[in-house]
């Protein structure tokens, strides 16, 4: 998955390497979406800070609504309020085409 990218690109900064490592905190279903480029790198890193239980709920919403949060939407959620991210109508934007949104 993402490990080869870290091994090949030794020139990336320590911050970027830390972000790649942080992706290991994603549930497998969301990590698969990152690998398939359905979720962009930065939003995925931000999602990795959400508890796995909520990641699972969020994944179900992403699949059902076919939309993903952008990095800014995830960053604005305080840890104690992370359940608010799951309110798709207010916090997760869909692209006009109906495809997965938030992909940079």
N, C-alpha and C positions, 0 to 999 in steps of 0.2 A: 504494500500500500504506500504509505508516505515515507517509510524508512529509507528507501533508495534515494529519494530526493535529498534527504539530509546527508547521506553518504557522498553523493555526487557533488553537491554544491557546498564545498567547504568555505567558499568566499562569502556566504551569507553572514549577516551580523549575529551576535549572540541573542539579540531580541527575536530575530526571525527564527533561529533554532529553537528558542524557548517556546515560541508560538507553535511550531510544528510538534514539539513534544506535548504541548498542552492538548493537542487534538486527540491524544490517547485517552482523554477523559470523556470523549463523546461516546454515546451508545453506538453500537455497530451500525444500526440503521441510518443514523445521521452521518456517520463517517462514510458510509457507502455513498450517500448523496453528495458529499464533498468530493469523493473520488470521481463521481460521475459529473461533477461540475454543476450540480443542481443547486448547491449552496456554495457561495463564494468563501474564500479562505478567511477573511476577517470576521464575517458574521459567525462562521464555524468556531473560530477561536473564542469569541465572546460567548457562544452557546455552551462551550466546554465548562464554563464557570457555573452553569445552572445544574442543580442536583439531577442525578440520573433519572429519578422518578418523574421529575418535571420534563426532562428531555423526552421521555417516552410519551408523555401526554402531548407535548409539542409536536413530536413526530406524527402522531395520529392526526393532529389538526393540519399539519403541513400536507399530508397525503390527502386528507378529505377535502381541504380547501384549495389545494394545489397552489400554495403561496408560502413564502418564507420571509422571516423578519430580516431587515437589513441590520448591519452592525450597530448603527445609531439607535435603533429600536431596542436592541438587546442591551446596549450600554446604559440606556436611560433607566433600566429596571434595577432598583435596589435589591439586594439579596432577599430581604424580608418581603419584598413585593413581587418576587419573580413569578408568582401565579398570575399576575396581571398580564404577563406576556401571552398567556394562553387565551386571552380574550381576543380572538382573531379579528372581530369586527373593528376594534379600536387600535390594535397594536401591530397587526401583521398586514402589510400591504401586498396586494396582488398586482401583477403587471396587467396592463389592459388586454393583452392577448389571452389571458387566462392561464398562461404557463407559470412556472415557478418564478416568483419575483425575488428581488434582493440579490440576484447574481451579478457580481461586479465583473 
